[in-house]
Amino acid sequence: MDSIGSLGLQQGEGAPSCPQEGLPCPSNSSEMVQECLQQFKVTGAQLRQIQTSLLGSMEQALRGQVGPAPAVRMLPTYVGSTPHGTEKGDFVVLELGATGASLRVLWVTLTGIEGHKVEPRSQEFVIPQEVMLGPGQQLFDFAARCLSEFLDVLPVDNQGLQLGFSFSFPCHQTGLDKSTLISWTKGFKCSDVEGQDVVQLLRDAIQRQGAYSIDVVAVVNDTVGTMMGCEPGVGPCEVGLVVDTGTNACYMEEARHVAVLDEDRGRVCISIEWGSFSDEGALGPVQTIFDHTLDHESLNPGAQRFEKMIGGLYLGELVRLVLVHLAQRGVLFGGHTSPVLRSQGSILLEHVAEMEEFLSVLRETVMLLAPNCDVSFIPSVDGGGRGVAMVTAVAARLAAHRRLLEETLAPFRLTREQLAEVQAQMREAMAKGLQGEASSLRMLPTYVRATPDGSERGDFLALDLGGTNFRVLLVRVTTGGVQISSQIYSIPECVAQGSGQQLFDHIVDCIVDFQQKQGLSGQSLPLGFTFSFPCRQMGLDQGILLNWTKGFNASDCEGQDVVCLLREAIRRRQAVELNVVAIVNDTVGTMMSCGYEDPHCEVGLIVGTGTNVCYMEELRNVASVDGDSGQMCINTEWGAFGDDGSLSMLSTRFDASVDQASINPGKQRFEKMISGMYLGEIVRHILLHLTSLGVLFRGQQTQRLQTRDIFKTKFLSEIESDSLALRQVRAILEDLGLPLTSDDALMVLEVCQAVSQRAAQLCGAGVAAVVEKIRENRGLEELTISVGVDGTLYKLHPHFSSLVAATVRELAPRCVVTFLQSEDGSGKGAALVTAVACRLAQRTRI
């Protein structure tokens, strides 16, 4: 057995065992040697069985489904990020356990990916045997003395040295700087350390030494240090492998797979601790009599059996046992054994291993067992030193970035007091608007005087005009419910921007076409008209167009009553009779649509591209409409809330940037903090700011991120979805041309959450103001009410609706509020406004 490579791979059936004592042996010495060594051969089938068993043990341990003696431990290291090349600074590293009976101290200078590489300075200290096996305090005091001795000869000051602690033993880590020793290995057996936090033991020893002010930032095992210190190739190094005195591997795992963390985002480095794999015999078919003898004579019989077949601490001993066996059989050394050969530990790894063959066998084995993985093996130059320093540097970078992120997002995290102030200011603005006083809320009467009571019956037409497509609907209200037939018609650009007469003639032509297809020709059905452009309503069937939006610019319409323009077009189209009963705002339509299903629905809410709310107000409070009895639906036009400066205390630099770049600076300030048209832009401006600080995208500005409206609000809904893994979030952002790391993806997620949470909370504060006003109007101790809601942001965002509801519960505790999602508020709702108007008119006639 002249090299590690001789533990080679062989396809086919298992090899025969070495003959036992008392059995006849081959007469030829060479054959006897080969027959004895044959048991060290491992077949492809055996390797696959070990691979399957190890993977199963890994997954079981990640889920927390382990027995008292788990095959592997799968310990979180709390290293959540790999280096991205910007790490810089000076760091002290203390290595314990990586090189057997010695301790190493290093001074590592990191200069970033483009800086001139500085070789670390180091010193190795031999640990006396009595220290390795003595009291734990003695070991850590020895380590503290070595630290001081090393630093004494360096030109360093005593201010805030940052130290990474490489502690290469099985530990239970509960934080980056908190790690409890599970069990000693590698010949160490210090008392009073197992079950203790080794970082605290080191800190106590440094304090007792008293020479230097050292902050132990991170505790890292040598495997993690190897991964972190590896020079990245095409991509980041995400697996660490140590095969030295002992053996272990670590890798970056999705945090959602690690049950003990209870995290669903991000990644974490997992130390497999595979030296303990198959403690209960899963490796039985490939273990030899020599493996069993070595295990029996070790400090920890029955434990670390995988390590004892791989680690350098044991390979020399395995060779010694084989040589003794062959000598006793008369095959070697004339049948004689020397006292040295019979002495445990007399053959060291360097005596028997030609290490260059190990890597080639390793590559062949990985290619055999993982053919779909393109694996590069990059030898670590100084994983323990540079790698541990890198963990410390990455931790420092993440902490600094975390502070900058929190500072940036702090204005978006609203307190209960801030939300209560918004609620109070909206109540004040509502009252002023109703009385006709100066207010940012216009509080427009809609002349809708009642919600459906369930007695509405009949056939109604509805028009829904709000963009380049419009709908004509036939709505049948029966005892069995509401049935809808509809058709979409397009409005050519030349019509939308031509004359008003041309536009309304086109609308009537489409209505006639729809009637013919539905077999309604010659019938005069009541019609409700949802007209989603700014209007001043003068009556249920009177609406003055204030100005066109959404690409419309038909002449001779602004300042005109759009119902009159429609009626004139009907008259021009002779032999057509249409009874236009109501012009309807889409928010009112939403309330009425839900009101048919739930008589408690007296509020309508839209949170989509824009936002608005309406509600049933007591007529006596509406100064602009005569009468003191009954109710009227009020269109608040709350998107403009705060245009008088009352929201300035909540506005951030990012809100100001979005407002200034909009087509209406200084207007619709509430809407610009809530609605889908603007949230993506707020996020984009925050990302630009964080990039300029070096927190995101390695500080590299991209042209794509400079592009206005690239970050659509729908991406917030997708990114914040609970069902998406972090890699899917990365894919969404990479599709936008944003090259990013997993750390970047997590931070972008936090930005999206902060912006959408503020939007939902502000919306909830507004709803709380409305329902509290209704409760007080009616003099009730408790109000039970429903809110009809429409809009893509509310419906599609995974958390918006629950955040709105939670805010309303907190700010309006005496109101029991149910939120109902509207179905076709602008179509069905317009028909129900018409139906209620017809019901009320008929009652008046009676």
N, C-alpha and C positions, 0 to 999 in steps of 0.2 A: 504494500500500500504506500506508494511513493509520492502521492499527491492527493489533494482533495478531489481532483477531477476523476480519480479512480472510483469514486462513489457514483458511477455513471448510470445511464439510463438504458434499459433494455426492454424491448417489446416482448410480449408472450407470457408464458406461464411462470409461476413462482419458482425460485431456485431451490435446490435441495439444501437441507440443513447440514451444518458441519457435524461430522460423526461425533457421537457422545463417547465418554470414557468407557473403556472395556470392549468397544466394538472394533473390528478389524479395520485398519486404515490402508489406503493405497501404498504400495511399496515405493513408488516414485515420489521423491520429496517435492518436486515441482507440482505434481498433481495434487499432493496433499495441501500445498499452499493455496493453489487455485480453488480447491474445493472448500477450504476454510473461508477464503475471501468471497466466494460466490454468494454467501448470505448477505453481503453488503450491497448487492445489486438490487435495484428497485425497478419493477416493470412499469410500463405505461399505464396498465390497468390499475396497479396499486397507487400510482401517483394520482390518477383521476379519483380514486376512492378517497384518498387523503384530501384532495382539493374539495370534493363535495362535502365531506365531513367538516372541514374547516369553515367553509362558507356557511353551512348550516349552523355551526356553533356561533359564528359571528352574528348572523341575523337574529338568532335566539337571544344572544346577550344584549344586542341593541334594543330588542323589545322588552328587556328586563325579565325574560322568562328563563331564569337560570336557577340551578340547584345550589346547594351549599358549597360544592366544589366545581365551579364552571370550567369548561374546557378552555375558553378564552375569556378575557375580562372586558374588552371593548370600552376602555376608559376615556371619557371626554378629557381633553387637555386644555380646553377653553382658549385654544389658539383658533381664532375665527377667520384669519386672513393670511394669505401668502404675500410675500414681498412684491411690490410693484415698481421697484427701482428708484424711488425717491428717498429712501431711508438714509439718513446721515447722522453723524455724531460719534462720540466716544463712549464706550461701554466696557464695564468690567464683567468678566465671566469666571465663574467658579465651577469646575467640573469635578464631580465625585461619582465614581463607579463606572466611568466609561472605559478606563484602562486598567482595570483590576486593582492591584494594591498600590495605587498612586492617586494623587490629587493634582489638578492643574489649574493655574490661575492665568488668565489672559487679559490683555488690554487690546480691545478691538476698535479700530476706527473705520466707520462706514462712510463712503463718499458718494453714494448714489450711483446710478447706472452709467453716468457719463464722467464721473470723477476718476482721478488717478487712484488706482488701488493701493492701499497702504497695508503692508504685511503686519499681522498682529504680533505683539510681543507676548511671550509666555514663559512660564517657569513651572517645572514639574517637581512635586514633592512626594517622596516615598512615604507611604503610611505604614508605620510599624505594625507588626502582627498583633501586639498587645492592644493597640488602638482599634484595630479592626474587630477585635473580639471583646473589647472592654466596655465600659459605660458609654452611653450615648453622648453625655455632656463632654466627655474627654475627646471624642471624635470631632464634635463641632467646635470645641475650643481650639483643637489642632488646626481645623480649617480656617478659623478666624485669624490665628497667628500667621498662617501661610499667606492670607490676604494682606495683612499688614506688612509682612516682610517683603512681599512682591511690590506693593505700592510705595514703600519707603524709598526705593531706588528710582522711582519715576518722577518726572517734573510735573506733578499734579497737585492741584489745590484740594482742600478738604470740603468742597461745597457740593453737596447733592450728587454724589456718584451713583449712577444707575447700574445695578447688577442683575445679570441673568444667572440663575442657578441651575446647572445641569445635574440632575439627580437621577441616575440610571438604574432605578430599582422599581418594582411594582408598587404603584401608589394609587390612592383614591383621591382624585383632584376635584375640588369643589369651587375652584376659581383659578385665575391665572397665577395668583400668588398664594394659593392655599392648597396644600397637598399632604395627605396622610399616608405614611408608609404602611403598606399592607404586609410585606414580608421581605426580609433580607435575602439576597442571592449573591452569587459570585464570591463566596467565601467570607462575606461580612456577617457578623452576628452580634452587633452592639446591643446592649441591654437598654431598656426604657426608651426605645425609639419607635418600635412597631405600634401603630395606633395613634402616633403623635404627628402634629403638623411640622414637617421638616423645615419649612420656611421660617416658622416662628422659632424653632430651635436654633437656626442659623442667625436670625436677627438677635436673639438673646445672647448668643456667643459673640457677635460683633459688638454689641453694646457692652458686654463684659470686657472685651478687649479695649474699647473706648478710643481707638486711635483715629478712626475715620468715620465720616457721616456717609453711610451707604444705604441706599434704598433698594431693597430686593424687589424688583418689578415683576419678575416672572420666574416660575420654576418649570423646568423643561427637561424631559428625558432626552437621552442622546439621539434617539430615533427621530424625534420631532426636530431637534437641532440639525440633524442630517438633511431632512427635507427642506427646512427653511434656509439652510446655508448653501444649498445647491445652486450653482449658476444656472439660471433658466435657459432652456434651449429654445425650440420653436414656441413653446407655451410655458406656463408656470409649472414648476415641479410640485406635484400633489401627492406623492407617495415617498415615504422614507423607509429605508431598509438598512438595518445594522446586522452584520455578521462578523462579530469580533469575539471578545471574551464570552459574551452572551449573544443572543439574537432577539430581534423584535422587528416589527413593522408598524407604520402608522400611515394614515391617509386622510384626505379631506372628505368628510361625509356630510350629506344633507342633514341639517339639524332636525328636521321633522321625523327622521328615522330613529332618533336617539330618545328613547322613552324617558330617561332620567332627566333630560333637559326641559321637557314640556315646552319646546319651541317649535314654531311651524315655519320660520323663515331663517335664511342664512345657512352657513355651513360651520362645521367645527372639525378640528383635527382629532381623530380617534387613535389612541394607542391600543393596538390589538392585544399586546402582551401575550404573544403566541408561544412564548417559551413554555407555558403551562398547557399547551394544547395536548389533548389525549392523555391526561393524567390517569384516566380510567381505562386505558388500554386500546383506544381506537387505532393506535399505531402498532398494535400487536403483530400483524403479519410481517412487518419490516424490521422489528426489533430482534437483535441477535442476543446470544448468550452473554456477549461482552457488554452490550448495553445494559442488560440486567445486572451484571456484576458491578459495573461502574455506578449504576444507580444505588445499589445496595450499600456501596462503600462511600457514597457521597454524604455531604452534610445534611441533605434534605431528601432522604429516600422517598420515592414515589411521586416526587414533584418535579416540575420543569423537565419532563421527559423529552419533549420536542427540542428544547434547548440543548439537552445533553447529547442529542444526535447531530447537532449543527454547530454549537458555540465552540469557539477556540479554546475555552477553558477546559473542554472535555475531549477534544479530538486527539491530543497528544496522549491522554490517558487511555483512550480506546486503542490506539496503536500499541501502547505499552502492554496492555492486556493481551492483544493478539500475539505480540512477539513472545511474551512469557508462555502463552499456550503452545505456540509452535516449538519453542525451545524445549519445553517439557515433553513434547512428542518426539524429540530427537531430530526435528527437521532443521532447526537453526542452532548455531553456536555449539555444535557438537553435543547438544543436549544439555548444556550447562547454562545456568542463569546467574548473573552477578548480583551482589547486594544492591547496586544502583538500579539495575533493571527491575528488581523486585520492590523498589521504593516507589510509593504512590507519588505521582506528580513529577517524576524524574525526566519524562519526555515532554517537551514544550511544543507548542504549535509551530514555532519557527523551525524546529528540527525536522518536521515532516511535511510541511505544506508548501507547495509552489503555487502561490495565490493566483497567478495569472490564468491558470486553467479553471479556477472556480467560476469566473465571470462567463466564460464561454459555455460551461455546462448550465449555468443559471439561465442564460439567454435561450439555449436550446429547450430547456424545460418549460419556460414561460411561453415560447412559441408553440410548443406541443399542446399545452393545456389552455391557452388563451389565444387561439389563432385569429380572432377578430379584433384583437387589441394591438395597436402599434406602440410598443413600449420601448423607450430609450432609457438605457442605464447610464447615469452620469456619476462617476466617482466623486465623492465629496472630498474636497481638499482639506477642509477643517470644519466638519459639520458640528462637532461639539462646541468649538469656539465661535467661529463666525456665525454658525446657525443659531446658537443661543443668543448671541448679540443681536441677530436679526429678529428673533422673536421679541426681544426687549425693545428694539427699535420700532417694530411694527406695532407693538402695544402702545408705545409712546405716540406714534403717528395717529393711531386710531383714537387715542384719548384726546389728542389735540383736535382732530377732525370732529370728534363727537362734541366737544365744547363749541366749536364754530357752528356746527349744525344746530345745536340747541339754541345758541344765541340767535341764529337766523330765524328759526321757527317759533321762538318764544312769543312773538306778537300774535301768532295764529292760535295759540293755546289760550282760549278765553276762559276766564273765571266765571263762577256763578254770579258774582257781583257785576261784572261787565255785561253779562247777558241780561240780568235784571234791569240794568240801566237802559239797554237797547229796548227792552219791553216797555219801560216807563216812557221813554222818549217817543215810541211809536203810539202809545195811548194818547199822549199829548198832541201829537201831530194829527191823529185821527179826529180828535175832538175839535181842533181848530179847523181842519178841512171840512167837517160837517157843518160848521157854523159860517163857512165862507171866509174865514180869516186866512192870513198868509200861512201857508203850510207846504211842506214838501210832499204831502199826500193830497191828491186832488179829490178823493172821496166822491166819485161821480155816481149820480143816480142812474140806475139801469132801467127803471120803470117796470121791473119784474117784481110783482107784489106778493107772490106766494110760491112755495115749492110744491111739487106734485103731492097729492094726497091719495093717489091710487085709484081715483074714480075716473081719471081721464080715459076717453075712448075716441077712436076715429083714425082716419088716414090723414097724414100730414106730409108735406114736402119740406125738404131742408136743402139749403145751399151752403156750401162751405168754401169760402174764398179767402185764401191766405197766402197764396204763392202762385207759381207758374202752372200748377195743376189745381183744378178745383173739382169738387164733387157735387153731384145731385143725388139726393136720397129720397126714397119713399119709406116713411116710418109708419107702421101700423101698430097702434096701441090697442090691445084687446085684453080681455079678462085673463088670457093665458100669458100675457107679457108683451114685450116689444119685439116686433119683427122688422128687419131693415133690409131693403134692397138698394143698391147704390151703383153708380158708375162714375169713373174718373174721366174728365175731359181736360185737354191741354189748352193753354192760352198761349198762342204764338207770341214771340217777342214783339213782332210788328203791331200786334193788337194791344199788348200790355203797355206799349209806349206810343200808341197812336192816339186817336181822339177818344174822348169819353163815350160818345155815341157809339163808336165802333166797338168798344169794349163791352158795353151793356147789351148791344144787339147780339154780340157773340154769345153772351151768357144766356140770353133768352132763347136763342137758336138751340143751345145745348139742352135747356129745360124742355123745349118742345120735342126734341129727339128722344129724350128720356121718357116723356109722357107716352109717346107713340109706342116705344118698346115695352112699356109697362101696361099698355092698354088703357091709358088714362086720358086720352084725347077728348077734349070737350068738357072735362070735369074741372071745376074751380075748387082746388084744395087749399086750405090754409098753409101758408109758407113761412118758415123761419129762416132768417138770413144771418149766418155767422160771417161776419166781416172783420177779419183780423188785421185791421189797420187803425191807426190812431183816430178816434172819433169823439166828438162831443155829442152825447145823446140828449135829445130834447123831449123824447117820449119813447114809448115802447117801439114805435115804428118810425122814429125819426133819428137820424144820425148824421151829423155834419162831419165830412172827412177833413181832418186837420192837415194831413200831409201823407203822400205816398211813401212806402218803404219797400224793401225786398225786390227791387228791380222794376217796380211799376212806375210809370210816369205818364199815364193817360191824361190828356189835356181836358180842361174845363170841368174838372171834378173836385179839386181841392176847394173847400169852402161851401160845397154843395151837399144837399141831403141825398145820400146814396140810395135811400129807399125811393125817393122821387125819381132819381135817374133810372132805377130799375123799372118803376111803374111806367115811365114814359116809353121805355123800350118795349114793354109789354103792349102798350097801346099801338106803337108802330107796327108791331106784329099782329095784324088783325085776326080775329076769330080765336084768339088765345085769352083765356081768363085765368088770372092768378091773383090770389088774395094774400098780399104780403102783410102779415100780422105783426112780425117782430124782427128787429135787428138785434143780434146777440153777440156779446163778447165771449171769447172761447173759455174764459174763466167761469163765467156765469153758466155756460153750457155744461161745463164739468160738474158744477154743483147740482144742476138740474138733472143731469144724467144719473148721478148717484142718488139724488133725492127721490127718484122714482122707486129705487130699491129699498131705501132706508129713509123713513120720514123724519129722522133726527138729523139728516144731512142739511146743514144750513150755512156751510162754508165751502167755497171752492178754492182750490190751490193749484197753481201751475208752477212746476219747476222743471223746465226743459231748456231750450235755447235761451228763453227769457224766463221771467218769473212774475207772478201777480197773485193777488188774493181778492176774493169778494165774499160778502157775508150778508145775512139778513139783519138789517138795522131797524130800530123803531122809527116810524115815520116822523114822530114828534121831534126827533133829534136832527132831522134833515132840513136845514134852513132853506134850501133852494127849491123845495117842493112843498106845495100847500097841503095842509091836512095834518091832523094830530093822531089819528087812529090808524091801526094797521102797521104793516111793515113794508120795507122796500129793500131790494138787493142793492148793495153799494159796491161799486168797482173801485177799490182803493188805489189802483195803479201804484202799488208799493215799490216797484222797481226804482222809482224816483226818491224814495225815502232817503234822507241824508243829503240831498242836493243842496240843502241850506247850511251844510257844514256840521250838522249834528253828529255825524259818524266819523269826524276827523280823528277822534281819539283812537279809533280802531283801524284806521287806514295805514297800511305799511308802504314802504318805498316801492314795493312790487305792485301794489294796487295803483299807486300814482303813475307808474310806468305804463301799466295797461290802460289806465284812463286817458293819459296823454296821447297814446297811440291810437285811440278809438276814433270813430267818426263823430262822436258827440262828447268831447272832453267836458268834465264837470257835471255831466248829467247821468242819471240812472246809476247812482253810486251804490245803492243797495243791490241792485241787479248785478252789478259788476263784481260783487263779492260772493254771489250765490249761484248765478245761472251758468248753464253749460256753455254758453258762448264765450265765457271769459276764464273759467277755472284753469283750462289747459294753458292759457297764456300766462296766468299768474305762476303756475308751476314752471313754465319755461324760463321766466325771468329769475325765479329763485335758483334754478339750475345754472343759469349763466353766472349768477353771483357766486355760488358755491364753487364753480369751476375757476373763477378768477381768484378765489382764495386758495386754490390747490386742493380743495376737499374732494372734488369730483373729477373723473376722467384724467387723472394725473396732472390736472391744471392746464390741459391742452384744449383750447377753444376750437370747436368745429363749426364749419360753415352751416351745417344743417341746424345746429342749435341756435344759430343767429337768425334763422328763417322764421318769420312771423307765422303764427297759427300752425306750425308743424306738429305741435303737441296737442292733439285733439282731446277734448274732454272724455271721449269714449275710452281713451287709453287709461284714464284714472280708474274707470270702472273695471277694466280688464286687469290692470296691475294690482288693484286692491282685492281682487277676487280671492276668496279663501281657498279655492280649488286649484290655484296656480302654484306650481313649484317655482323656486327662485330662478331656475334655468329658463322657464317659460317667460318670466318677467324679463330676463336678459334678452330673450329672443325678440320680444316686442320692441324693446329699446334699440336693439341692434338693427331691426328692420327700419328704424328711423335714422340709421346711419350714426348711432352713438356707440362707439367702441368702449366697452366698459367691463369692469371686474364685478365679482359677486358683491364686494363691498359697495361699489357704486350702485348696483341694483337695489341693495337694501336701503341705501340713503334716498334714492329716487322714490322708493316705496314710502318712506317716512314723509318725504315732502308731499307726495300725493295725499297721504292720510291726513296731514295737518291742514292742507288747503280744503279738502272736501269736508273734514270735520267742522272747520270753522263755518263753511257754507251751510251745512246742515243745522248747526247750532243757531246761527243767525236766523235761518228760516224758522226754526222752532221758537225762538224768542218772539218773532213776528206773529206766529200762529197763537202763541200764549197770550199776546196782547189782544188779539181779536176775540178769542173765546172768553177771556176775562171780561171784556167789554160787554159781550152778550149776556154773561151771567149777571153782571151788575145792572144792566138795562132791565133785567127781569126780576131783580131783587131776590135772587135765589141763593141759598146756602151752598147748594151743589148743582152743577149743570152737567147734564148728559147730552153730548152732541157728537155729530159725525162730520168729518171733513172729506169731501170728494177731491181726489188728487189725480192730476195728469202730468205728463212730461217725461221725457226720456231719462233725464238725470235721476229723478225720483224713482222711476220704475227699474232702471237698469243698473244703477250703482248698488254694489252689494251691501253697503252699510248706511246709505244716506237716510233711508226711511226710518230705520231703527233709531238713529241719532236724533232725527227730528222729533220722534215720539218721546224719546227719553228727555229731551230738553223741555217739551211741553209739560210733561208730568212734573218736572222739577219746578218750573216757573208758574204753573197754574194748577196747584195741587187740589183745588176744589172743583176742577173740571175733569170729567171722565170723557176723554176724547178718543174716538175711533176713527182711524184713517181708512178710507175706501178708495181703491184704485178705479178710476173712471174708465169706462169703455165708450169711446167715441163721443167725447163731450161736445165737440164742435158740430157733429152731425145729429146724433140722437138727442143731445142736449138742446140744440136749436129747435128740434121738433117738439120737445117737451115744454120748452118755454112757450111755444105757440099753442100747445095743447092746454096748458094751464091758463093762458090768456083767453082761449075760447071758452074754457069752463067758467072762468070768472065772469066773462061777458054774458054767457047764457044765464048765470045766476042773477046778474043785474037785471036782465030783461024780465026774468020771472018775477 
